[in-house]
Each structure stands twice: as C-alpha cells, then as structure tokens.
Amino acid sequence: MASEDILVDARGHLCPVPTLRLRRALERAPAGARVRLLADDPLARIDVPHFAASIGAQVLEQGEAGGALSFVVVRP
C-alpha cells in the first residue's frame, strides 16, 4: 500500500457495503486521490469495477492476498 492511499477496510461485510464505503471515501477525497479498498466478499470483484466505471473513476490495481480482495481506485 502506498503511503498516500486512503484505506477503506470493508472486510467482513457483504455487498453492497464495500462499494458504498468506497463511494463515501471517494466523495470525501480530493480529485486524483487514491483509495484502497479491502473486501472479502467475492461479489466485490464485479461490483467495484462496475461502480468505478459508472462514476468515471479508474481502478489502478486489483488483486488478492490473504483471503482479501484489494482494489486501488483513483477519484476522477
């Protein structure tokens, strides 16, 4: 995780909660900010990229480690 990333830990929550927490963090962040979302609901693989595309945000990274999905999303 880059030191400038805003961390949103939504592990233990089912969709749509991880996406809603990501949206809230992006709304509060300045333009160009990077938000890292951690989630363990498999549906986040579909929901997060779809949500990001719908608001014009870019998913820079998507991966999995230790049973958690990780997404880095840049606010438009």
C-alpha positions in Angstrom: 0.0 0.0 0.0 1.3 3.4 -1.0 1.6 5.8 1.9 -0.7 8.3 0.2 -3.5 5.8 -0.3 -6.7 6.3 1.7 -7.6 2.9 3.2 -11.2 1.5 3.4 -11.4 -1.8 5.2 -14.7 -3.4 4.4 -13.7 -7.0 5.2 -16.5 -8.9 6.9 -19.2 -7.0 5.0 -21.3 -8.3 2.1 -22.0 -6.3 -1.0 -23.2 -3.6 -1.4 -21.5 -2.4 1.8 -17.9 -2.4 0.4 -18.9 -0.4 -2.6 -20.9 2.0 -0.5 -17.9 2.6 1.8 -15.7 3.1 -1.3 -18.2 5.7 -2.7 -18.2 7.6 0.6 -14.4 7.7 0.8 -14.2 8.9 -2.9 -16.7 11.6 -2.2 -14.7 12.9 0.7 -11.3 12.6 -1.1 -9.8 15.3 -3.3 -9.7 14.8 -7.1 -6.8 12.4 -8.0 -6.8 10.7 -4.6 -6.1 7.0 -4.4 -8.4 4.9 -2.3 -7.5 1.3 -1.4 -10.5 -0.9 -0.7 -10.1 -4.2 1.1 -13.0 -6.6 0.9 -13.6 -10.3 1.3 -17.0 -10.6 -0.4 -16.4 -12.3 -3.8 -19.0 -10.1 -5.4 -16.7 -7.1 -5.0 -14.7 -8.4 -8.0 -17.8 -7.5 -10.1 -19.3 -4.6 -8.1 -16.2 -2.4 -7.6 -15.0 -2.2 -11.2 -18.6 -1.6 -12.4 -19.1 1.1 -9.8 -15.8 2.8 -10.6 -16.6 2.8 -14.3 -20.0 4.3 -13.6 -18.5 7.4 -11.9 -15.6 7.8 -14.2 -13.0 6.5 -11.7 -10.1 4.3 -12.6 -9.2 1.0 -11.0 -5.4 1.1 -10.9 -4.8 -2.2 -9.1 -6.9 -5.2 -8.4 -5.6 -8.3 -6.6 -6.0 -10.8 -3.8 -3.8 -11.5 -0.8 -4.5 -13.4 2.4 -8.1 -14.0 1.5 -8.9 -10.4 0.9 -9.5 -8.6 -2.3 -7.7 -5.3 -2.8 -8.6 -2.5 -5.2 -6.9 0.8 -5.7 -9.3 3.3 -7.2 -8.4 6.9 -8.3 -11.0 9.6 -7.9 -11.8 11.5 -11.0 
